[in-house]
Amino acid sequence: MTASDRAVELALAAAQAAADKKAEDIAIIDVSDHLVITDAFMIASAPNERQVLAIVDAIEEALVALPEKAKPVRREGERGGGRWVLLDYLDIVVHVQHAEEREFYGLDNLWKDCPQIEFVDRDLVPAEPAEQQ
């Protein structure tokens, strides 16, 4: 089993929103073979709490703006100082972590046997050259 098309759509939109707010080390992990509660994790980190919260806000705005709006059914960690915020969209779970928390808890290593879903920041894709006349 692989992540559903909806999960991939949500994860990629969340990843792009995070990238737009300068998130670091963005990863999308397909956990559908190992968990029944979700298809994918989107993990991103930031160097400070303020940026963690800005990334979380951007992700929520981006996913509610999709044609099939998505709102988190659960949001945790914001009151804990913004060092690790979790957004549960059922199809995906978004983890935005302070860089120190990410290194300490090692979610990437915990799920290292799961396949990655490729994400390429649209701002890093070279523009197509204009056609010459």
Secondary structure as GFF3:
##gff-version 3
##sequence-region A 1 133
A	DSSP	alpha_helix	5	20	.	.	.	ID=ss1
A	DSSP	beta_strand	24	30	.	.	.	ID=ss2
A	DSSP	beta_strand	40	46	.	.	.	ID=ss3
A	DSSP	alpha_helix	49	64	.	.	.	ID=ss4
A	DSSP	beta_strand	74	76	.	.	.	ID=ss5
A	DSSP	three_ten_helix	78	80	.	.	.	ID=ss6
A	DSSP	beta_strand	84	88	.	.	.	ID=ss7
A	DSSP	beta_strand	92	98	.	.	.	ID=ss8
A	DSSP	alpha_helix	99	105	.	.	.	ID=ss9
A	DSSP	alpha_helix	107	110	.	.	.	ID=ss10
A	DSSP	three_ten_helix	122	124	.	.	.	ID=ss11
###
